[in-house]
Amino acid sequence: MGRITKIIQGEKAGLAMYAFSEDLLSGVRFFAFQTEETEESQKRIFYNTSTVFYAGSYLECLLNELVCDVSNSDSKEIKPNVEFWKVLENQKKSLGFKQKWDLICSIYGGKQWDSSIEPFQSYDVIITLRNELVHYKGKYLSKNEIPYRRIESLLQQFKGDKSLIFEALDVSSWVHELLTSKEIGRWICDVVMEFDLKHREFLTGKKMTEEEIQQNKLLRLFH
């Protein structure tokens, strides 16, 4: 269950925010584990698809919660000021998560989103896969044709079950091959967990100690 934060004093006293990002994170771990455990191809498709959808929504949800939390804070130490965060709160529907990320990083000196380096590169691949599945085109494709280079690179790492029916028809489906993989869910989970454990370090540029990382990992074991 996600954490809930309640405003204690001031004109907004009594209002509360539910941290749905924590449910998304738990869901990513749950479905990744189920994918590894099941021997049924169809169930792996269900679990891997759920892992992709949860993971693709996680980071934007986390950033929206962060923006909401800071914009409603009465702390005097907020950088650059609370008005900036209130504007960001009002504009967050029109901004993509990468824009929000870069705006926050610009204040605190963190890592700007760079799709050429990890872990940003891997999360971009997850987003590409999520978008391609959510907005599935339903196109006729030639055998072994794959719509995106990023998805092609995933298939080089993760391959699931071969379909006897597909082989008999001399056709293939990147969706079926990828989503029947036993390993892709764990990879997605590892990418998301790194963001969860280190997102404040990435956003602020303040490196976490090994002790802090281990403490966060321990907390997640019981979440």
C-alpha positions in Angstrom: 0.0 0.0 0.0 1.2 3.5 -0.8 2.2 6.1 1.8 -0.2 8.9 2.5 0.8 12.4 3.5 -1.5 14.8 5.3 -1.3 18.6 5.7 -1.5 19.4 9.4 -1.7 23.1 9.5 -2.5 26.2 7.4 -5.3 26.9 5.0 -5.0 23.4 3.4 -5.0 21.6 6.7 -6.8 18.2 6.4 -5.9 17.6 2.8 -4.0 14.4 2.0 -2.1 12.9 -0.9 -1.8 9.2 -1.6 1.6 8.0 -3.0 0.4 5.8 -5.8 3.9 5.5 -7.2 4.7 3.1 -4.4 1.9 0.8 -5.6 3.2 1.0 -9.1 6.7 0.1 -7.9 5.3 -2.9 -5.9 3.3 -3.9 -9.0 6.5 -3.9 -11.1 8.2 -6.2 -8.7 5.1 -8.5 -8.3 4.6 -9.0 -12.0 8.3 -9.4 -12.7 8.4 -12.2 -10.1 5.3 -13.9 -11.5 6.8 -13.8 -15.0 9.9 -15.7 -13.8 7.8 -18.3 -11.9 5.2 -19.2 -14.5 5.7 -21.8 -17.2 2.7 -20.7 -19.2 3.4 -18.5 -22.2 0.1 -16.8 -22.1 0.4 -15.9 -18.5 3.9 -14.5 -19.1 2.4 -12.2 -21.8 -0.1 -10.9 -19.2 2.6 -10.4 -16.5 5.2 -8.8 -18.8 2.6 -6.5 -20.2 1.6 -5.4 -16.7 5.2 -4.9 -15.8 5.8 -2.7 -18.8 2.6 -0.6 -18.2 3.4 -0.1 -14.4 7.0 0.7 -15.1 6.2 3.2 -17.8 3.9 5.1 -15.5 6.0 5.0 -12.4 8.5 7.8 -12.9 5.9 10.4 -14.0 3.8 9.5 -11.1 6.8 9.9 -8.7 7.7 13.3 -10.1 4.1 14.5 -9.9 3.9 13.5 -6.2 7.2 15.2 -5.6 6.1 18.5 -7.2 2.8 18.4 -5.3 4.6 17.7 -2.0 7.1 20.6 -2.4 4.6 23.1 -3.8 2.4 22.6 -0.7 5.3 22.8 1.8 5.7 25.8 4.1 9.4 25.3 4.5 11.6 28.4 4.1 14.5 26.3 2.6 12.8 25.4 -0.7 14.9 26.2 -3.8 14.5 28.5 -5.6 11.2 29.4 -3.9 7.8 27.9 -3.4 6.3 30.0 -6.1 8.4 28.1 -8.7 7.0 24.8 -7.5 3.5 26.1 -7.5 3.9 27.2 -11.2 5.3 23.7 -11.9 2.3 22.1 -10.1 -0.1 24.1 -12.2 1.8 23.3 -15.4 2.4 19.6 -14.8 -0.4 18.4 -17.0 1.2 20.1 -20.0 4.7 19.0 -19.3 6.3 15.6 -20.1 8.1 13.8 -17.4 11.5 14.5 -19.0 10.7 18.3 -18.9 9.8 18.1 -15.2 12.9 16.1 -14.5 15.2 18.6 -16.2 13.5 21.6 -14.5 14.0 20.1 -11.1 17.6 19.2 -12.0 18.3 22.7 -13.1 17.5 23.9 -9.6 19.5 21.4 -7.7 22.4 20.6 -10.0 21.3 17.0 -10.7 21.7 14.9 -13.9 19.8 16.2 -16.9 17.9 13.5 -18.7 20.4 12.0 -21.2 19.1 9.2 -23.3 22.6 8.2 -24.3 23.7 7.1 -20.8 22.3 4.7 -18.1 19.9 4.4 -16.4 18.1 7.0 -18.6 18.8 5.0 -21.8 17.1 1.9 -20.4 14.1 3.7 -19.0 13.7 5.3 -22.5 13.6 1.8 -23.9 10.8 0.9 -21.5 8.8 4.0 -22.4 9.2 3.2 -26.1 7.9 -0.3 -25.5 5.1 0.9 -23.3 4.0 3.4 -25.9 4.2 0.9 -28.7 2.0 -1.5 -26.8 -0.5 1.1 -25.5 -0.9 2.6 -29.0 -0.5 -0.7 -30.8 -0.7 -0.1 -34.5 -2.0 -3.4 -35.7 0.2 -3.3 -38.8 1.0 -6.1 -41.2 4.7 -6.8 -40.9 7.1 -9.0 -42.8 8.8 -11.9 -40.9 11.2 -10.7 -38.3 10.3 -7.0 -38.9 10.5 -4.9 -35.8 9.1 -1.3 -35.6 11.8 0.4 -33.6 15.5 0.0 -33.2 15.2 0.1 -29.4 12.7 -2.8 -29.4 15.0 -4.7 -31.8 17.9 -4.3 -29.2 15.6 -5.7 -26.5 14.8 -8.8 -28.7 18.5 -9.4 -29.0 18.7 -9.7 -25.2 15.3 -11.3 -24.4 13.5 -13.9 -26.4 10.6 -15.9 -25.3 8.8 -19.0 -26.7 8.6 -19.9 -30.3 5.1 -20.5 -31.6 4.7 -23.7 -33.5 1.7 -22.1 -35.3 3.9 -19.1 -36.3 6.6 -21.4 -37.5 4.2 -23.4 -39.6 2.9 -20.2 -41.2 6.4 -18.9 -41.7 5.6 -15.7 -39.8 6.8 -14.0 -36.6 5.6 -11.5 -34.0 8.0 -9.3 -32.0 5.2 -8.8 -29.5 4.8 -12.5 -28.8 8.6 -13.2 -28.7 9.3 -10.3 -26.3 6.4 -10.7 -24.0 6.9 -14.4 -23.5 10.4 -13.9 -22.3 11.1 -15.0 -18.7 13.9 -12.5 -18.2 12.6 -9.1 -19.5 10.4 -8.5 -16.4 13.4 -8.8 -14.1 15.4 -6.4 -16.3 12.6 -3.8 -16.2 12.2 -4.2 -12.5 16.0 -3.6 -12.0 15.8 -0.4 -14.1 12.9 1.0 -12.1 14.4 0.0 -8.7 17.5 1.9 -9.5 15.4 5.1 -10.1 13.5 4.4 -6.9 16.6 4.0 -4.8 18.6 6.8 -6.3 16.2 9.3 -7.8 17.1 12.0 -5.2 20.7 11.5 -6.0 20.0 11.8 -9.7 17.8 14.9 -9.2 20.1 16.8 -6.8 23.5 15.6 -7.7 24.2 14.7 -4.1 25.7 11.2 -4.1 24.2 8.7 -1.7 26.4 6.8 0.6 26.5 3.0 0.3 24.9 2.8 3.8 21.9 5.0 2.6 21.5 2.8 -0.5 21.5 -0.4 1.6 19.0 1.2 4.0 16.7 2.0 1.1 17.0 -1.5 -0.2 16.1 -2.9 3.2 13.1 -0.7 3.5 11.8 -1.9 0.1 12.1 -5.5 1.1 9.3 -4.9 3.6 7.2 -2.7 1.3 
